[in-house]
Amino acid sequence: MTELPADRRSDTEAGLNPTNVMRHTWLPGCGKGNKSNEQLDKCGGSCFNSNFISQIESFYASNGFEEVQFNSRPGPAGQGVVQIKAWWIPPAGNHSGTGPAPRIVVCHGTEQNQNKFEAQIAGFLLAAAGFGVLLPSLRDHGYSGDSSHGLFGWGWDYPYDLLAAWDYAKTDPAGVLGGSLPSAQVGLMGFSMGAFTALNALGAEPEVPALWSDAAVFSVKDILLDKARKVLGFVADLAIEFAWGFANSKLEPHYNHPAGLLPQGPDKKRKVYIVQNSDDNTVPTNQQDELISLLKEHPQKYTLSGYWLKPGICNEDAHRILHLKHPSEYRERLCLFWSDVFGLSQDRCKDGSLVQIVGR
């Protein structure tokens, strides 16, 4: 448990928004700072190029976006209520159905916020496939409010921010999203720490219908132990017990924990799709092994709709980068999964009716 680094708030300078932030924020191999098309083509290498980044910016410029805000859910153990801010990304005009299009709330990971690449790409891929998207920043991140503690919240308070975003996406209290939707038409998606948070939200809220999990942290303690072993060797196990005890004296990172919450979920066979980069050393595959094992222990509660295990290195980075490196395949899998969850035809996911991704 350490003080939050300033990067949690970066890329929120005046004038930055979905139409221009992708070329400004950190990208693997490219670093931070505004980048020209020529610079993107050079530093992106074989992973991505300026055509793809420009398409994302152009999509947001033509499709539109809006900043929204709401309060987090109150926590039962004194977790403070903070103001959460998010981008609302309306669906592209290819939703087949009556009424508002289904919506998905995307939770960013560590060192991220609503303006970082992982959230911005997810918003583009989902909205271009015809889904409404809410991109919130957790407390102490992006444009959202400050916590009282200024520490990594993990399972202590982040789930209440994401659940509030899900509430907002469902009820549309300000009338910005096009009207309220049934709970079954609003899903969750998360990356890394955000997937840990989304798993907790799935376990805590029985009305969430489904979850897309990318590079999920299943156990914060195990991730810290893995990192400590790489540095300290055999003494890491002793060190982590001391560090974990200290962490829990400040906050409880596992106050909400997938291993504790998911078994308490309803017998609804809710659908979960898992994505993992097999080259990822930040969140190794054993985290997904634990998650899959738990889901299979509760077949009446959860259905594992798919497990996409794929290698991929993007300019020496292998953590939550598959949607950057393989956006067309990623978007197709997203479209198929969420169309199935929401009872939409999957034909549109392959018949060319979706916005075409360029530059790949």
C-alpha positions in Angstrom: 0.0 0.0 0.0 1.8 3.1 -1.2 0.8 6.7 -2.2 -0.8 6.9 -5.6 1.7 8.1 -8.2 0.9 11.2 -10.2 0.4 9.1 -13.4 -3.1 8.2 -12.2 -4.2 11.7 -12.9 -2.1 12.2 -16.1 -3.7 12.8 -19.5 -6.4 14.9 -18.0 -5.1 18.3 -19.0 -7.5 20.8 -20.5 -8.4 20.1 -24.1 -7.7 16.3 -23.9 -10.7 14.1 -24.8 -11.4 11.0 -26.9 -10.8 12.9 -30.2 -7.1 13.5 -29.4 -5.9 11.7 -26.3 -4.7 8.5 -28.0 -1.7 10.2 -29.6 -1.0 12.1 -26.4 -1.1 9.3 -23.8 1.6 6.6 -23.2 1.6 3.8 -25.8 4.0 0.8 -25.8 7.2 1.8 -27.5 6.1 5.4 -28.0 6.0 6.9 -24.5 4.0 10.0 -23.5 3.6 13.3 -25.3 1.8 14.4 -28.5 2.9 12.3 -31.4 2.6 12.9 -35.1 1.5 10.3 -37.6 5.1 9.9 -38.7 6.2 9.4 -35.1 3.4 6.8 -34.4 4.4 4.8 -37.5 8.0 4.7 -36.4 7.5 3.9 -32.7 4.5 1.7 -33.1 6.6 -0.8 -35.1 4.7 -4.0 -36.0 2.2 -3.5 -33.2 0.1 -0.5 -34.3 0.3 2.5 -36.6 -1.1 6.0 -37.2 -4.0 4.7 -39.3 -5.4 2.9 -36.3 -4.9 5.7 -33.9 -6.4 8.2 -36.4 -9.4 6.0 -36.9 -10.1 5.9 -33.2 -9.9 9.7 -33.0 -12.1 10.2 -36.1 -14.6 7.7 -34.7 -15.0 9.6 -31.5 -15.2 12.9 -33.4 -18.0 11.8 -35.6 -19.8 9.4 -33.1 -19.7 11.8 -30.2 -19.0 11.5 -26.5 -20.1 13.3 -23.3 -18.6 13.6 -19.8 -21.0 12.4 -17.1 -20.7 12.3 -13.3 -22.3 10.5 -10.4 -21.6 9.5 -6.8 -20.1 6.1 -5.9 -22.1 3.6 -3.9 -21.6 3.9 -0.1 -19.6 1.1 1.4 -20.8 -0.9 4.4 -17.6 -0.4 6.3 -17.2 3.3 6.1 -15.8 3.5 2.5 -16.3 7.1 1.6 -18.6 8.3 -1.2 -16.7 10.2 -3.9 -17.7 11.8 -7.2 -17.0 9.6 -10.2 -16.5 11.0 -13.7 -16.8 9.1 -16.9 -17.0 9.3 -20.7 -20.3 8.2 -22.2 -19.7 6.8 -25.7 -23.0 6.3 -27.6 -23.3 3.3 -29.9 -22.6 3.5 -33.6 -25.7 3.3 -35.8 -25.7 -0.4 -36.3 -27.7 -1.6 -33.4 -30.3 -4.1 -34.5 -33.2 -4.1 -32.0 -35.9 -1.9 -30.5 -35.2 0.7 -27.8 -31.7 1.8 -26.5 -28.7 -0.4 -27.4 -27.3 -2.5 -24.6 -24.5 -0.9 -22.6 -21.1 -2.0 -21.2 -19.2 -0.3 -18.3 -15.4 -0.6 -18.8 -13.1 -0.6 -15.7 -9.5 0.5 -16.3 -6.5 -1.1 -14.6 -3.5 0.0 -12.6 -1.8 3.3 -13.7 -4.8 3.9 -16.0 -7.9 6.1 -16.2 -10.6 6.9 -18.7 -8.2 8.7 -21.0 -5.5 6.0 -21.2 -5.2 3.7 -24.2 -6.8 0.6 -22.7 -10.1 2.3 -21.9 -10.1 4.4 -25.1 -9.5 1.4 -27.4 -12.2 -0.6 -25.6 -14.6 2.2 -25.9 -14.0 2.4 -29.6 -14.2 -1.3 -30.3 -17.5 -1.7 -28.3 -19.2 1.4 -29.6 -18.2 0.6 -33.2 -19.9 -2.7 -32.7 -23.1 -1.1 -31.7 -23.0 -1.0 -27.9 -23.2 2.0 -25.6 -20.1 2.4 -23.4 -19.4 4.0 -20.1 -15.7 4.7 -19.4 -15.4 5.7 -15.7 -12.3 6.6 -13.7 -12.0 5.0 -10.3 -11.5 7.3 -7.3 -8.1 8.9 -7.1 -7.8 8.4 -10.9 -8.4 10.6 -13.9 -11.1 13.2 -13.4 -12.8 11.4 -10.4 -12.7 12.6 -6.8 -10.2 11.9 -4.1 -10.5 9.2 -1.4 -9.8 10.1 2.2 -6.8 7.7 2.3 -4.9 8.3 -0.9 -3.9 4.6 -1.1 -4.4 1.8 -3.5 -8.0 0.8 -2.8 -8.3 -2.5 -4.6 -11.1 -4.5 -3.0 -11.6 -2.0 -0.2 -13.5 0.7 -2.2 -13.0 0.4 -6.0 -16.0 -2.0 -6.4 -18.4 0.7 -5.1 -17.2 3.1 -7.8 -17.7 0.5 -10.6 -21.1 -0.5 -9.2 -22.2 3.1 -9.2 -21.1 3.3 -12.8 -23.2 0.2 -13.6 -26.2 1.8 -11.7 -25.8 5.0 -13.8 -25.5 3.1 -17.1 -28.7 1.2 -16.2 -30.9 4.0 -14.9 -29.7 7.0 -16.9 -30.8 9.4 -14.2 -29.7 12.5 -16.1 -31.3 11.4 -19.3 -28.1 11.5 -21.2 -27.8 7.9 -22.4 -31.1 7.5 -24.2 -33.2 6.0 -21.4 -33.1 3.4 -18.8 -32.4 -0.3 -19.5 -33.2 -3.6 -17.7 -30.3 -4.9 -15.6 -29.9 -7.8 -18.1 -28.9 -5.3 -20.8 -25.9 -3.7 -19.0 -22.7 -5.6 -18.7 -19.2 -5.2 -17.2 -15.7 -5.3 -18.7 -12.3 -4.8 -16.9 -8.6 -4.9 -17.4 -6.1 -6.2 -14.9 -6.9 -4.4 -11.6 -10.1 -3.3 -13.3 -11.0 -6.9 -14.0 -10.4 -7.7 -10.3 -12.8 -4.9 -9.5 -15.3 -6.1 -12.1 -15.2 -9.7 -10.7 -15.9 -8.3 -7.3 -18.8 -6.3 -8.7 -20.2 -9.4 -10.4 -20.1 -11.3 -7.2 -21.6 -8.5 -5.2 -24.4 -7.4 -7.6 -26.6 -10.4 -8.6 -28.3 -8.4 -11.4 -25.1 -7.9 -13.5 -25.6 -10.3 -16.4 -22.1 -10.9 -17.6 -18.4 -10.0 -17.5 -15.6 -9.7 -20.0 -12.3 -10.1 -18.1 -8.9 -9.2 -19.6 -5.7 -10.0 -17.7 -7.6 -10.2 -14.4 -5.9 -10.1 -11.1 -7.5 -12.9 -9.0 -5.4 -12.4 -5.8 -3.7 -9.2 -5.0 -1.6 -11.0 -2.4 -0.4 -13.6 -4.9 0.6 -10.9 -7.4 2.6 -9.1 -4.7 4.3 -12.3 -3.7 5.2 -13.1 -7.3 6.8 -9.7 -7.7 8.6 -10.0 -4.3 10.0 -13.4 -5.2 11.6 -12.0 -8.3 13.4 -9.4 -6.2 14.0 -11.1 -2.8 14.1 -14.8 -3.6 13.4 -17.2 -0.7 12.8 -14.4 1.9 9.9 -13.1 -0.1 7.3 -15.3 1.6 8.2 -13.8 5.0 8.4 -10.3 3.6 5.0 -10.5 2.0 3.3 -11.6 5.2 4.7 -8.6 6.9 3.7 -6.3 4.0 0.2 -7.8 3.8 -0.4 -7.4 7.5 0.7 -3.7 7.2 -1.6 -3.2 4.2 -4.6 -4.6 6.1 -3.8 -2.3 9.0 -4.5 0.6 6.6 -7.1 -0.8 4.3 -8.2 -4.3 3.4 -7.2 -5.0 -0.2 -9.3 -8.2 -0.1 -12.3 -6.7 1.7 -14.0 -7.6 -1.6 -12.3 -10.6 -3.2 -13.3 -12.7 -6.1 -12.6 -16.0 -4.2 -15.0 -14.8 -1.5 -17.7 -13.0 -3.5 -18.2 -15.1 -6.6 -19.3 -18.3 -4.7 -22.1 -16.1 -3.2 -23.6 -15.2 -6.5 -27.0 -16.3 -7.7 -27.7 -19.6 -9.6 -28.2 -17.8 -12.9 -25.3 -19.3 -15.0 -24.1 -15.8 -15.7 -21.6 -15.6 -18.6 -17.9 -14.8 -18.2 -15.4 -14.4 -21.0 -11.7 -14.5 -20.1 -8.8 -13.0 -22.1 -5.2 -13.6 -21.2 -1.9 -12.9 -23.0 0.3 -16.0 -22.5 3.4 -13.8 -22.6 2.2 -11.6 -19.8 4.6 -11.5 -16.8 2.7 -8.7 -15.0 -0.4 -10.8 -14.4 0.7 -14.4 -15.2 -1.6 -17.0 -16.5 -1.9 -18.8 -13.1 -4.2 -16.0 -12.0 -6.6 -17.0 -14.8 -6.2 -20.7 -13.9 -7.4 -19.9 -10.4 -10.4 -17.9 -11.7 -11.4 -20.6 -14.2 -11.1 -23.3 -11.5 -13.4 -21.3 -9.3 -16.0 -20.7 -12.0 -16.0 -24.4 -12.8 -16.7 -25.2 -9.2 -20.0 -23.3 -9.5 -21.6 -24.4 -12.8 -25.0 -23.3 -11.7 -23.8 -19.8 -11.0 -21.4 -19.1 -13.9 -20.8 -20.1 -17.5 -17.3 -19.8 -19.0 -18.3 -18.6 -22.4 -14.7 -18.5 -23.7 -11.0 -18.4 -22.8 -8.9 -16.6 -25.3 -5.3 -17.4 -24.5 -3.0 -15.7 -27.0 0.6 -14.7 -27.1 1.5 -11.1 -28.0 4.2 -8.7 -27.4 3.8 -5.0 -28.3 7.2 -3.2 -28.2 8.3 -5.3 -25.2 5.0 -4.9 -23.4 2.7 -7.9 -23.0 0.2 -6.7 -20.4 -3.4 -6.0 -21.5 -2.3 -5.1 -25.1 -4.2 -7.7 -27.2 -6.8 -5.2 -28.1 -4.1 -2.8 -29.3 -2.2 -5.4 -31.2 -5.1 -7.4 -32.6 -8.1 -5.0 -32.6 -10.1 -6.7 -35.4 -10.1 -10.1 -33.8 -10.6 -8.6 -30.4 -13.6 -6.6 -31.6 -15.1 -9.6 -33.3 -14.9 -11.7 -30.1 -16.4 -8.8 -28.1 -19.2 -8.5 -30.5 -20.0 -12.2 -30.6 -19.9 -12.5 -26.8 -22.0 -9.5 -25.9 -24.5 -10.1 -28.7 -25.0 -13.6 -27.2 -25.4 -12.1 -23.7 -27.9 -9.5 -24.8 -29.9 -11.7 -27.2 -28.8 -10.0 -30.4 -28.0 -11.7 -33.7 -24.3 -12.6 -34.0 -24.5 -12.4 -37.8 -23.7 -8.7 -37.8 -20.3 -9.5 -36.1 -19.0 -11.2 -39.2 -21.1 -10.0 -42.1 -19.2 -6.7 -42.7 -22.0 -4.5 -41.2 -19.7 -3.2 -38.4 -17.4 -0.3 -38.7 -14.3 -1.6 -40.4 -11.0 -1.3 -38.5 -8.2 0.1 -40.7 -4.5 0.0 -40.5 -4.1 -3.6 -39.5 
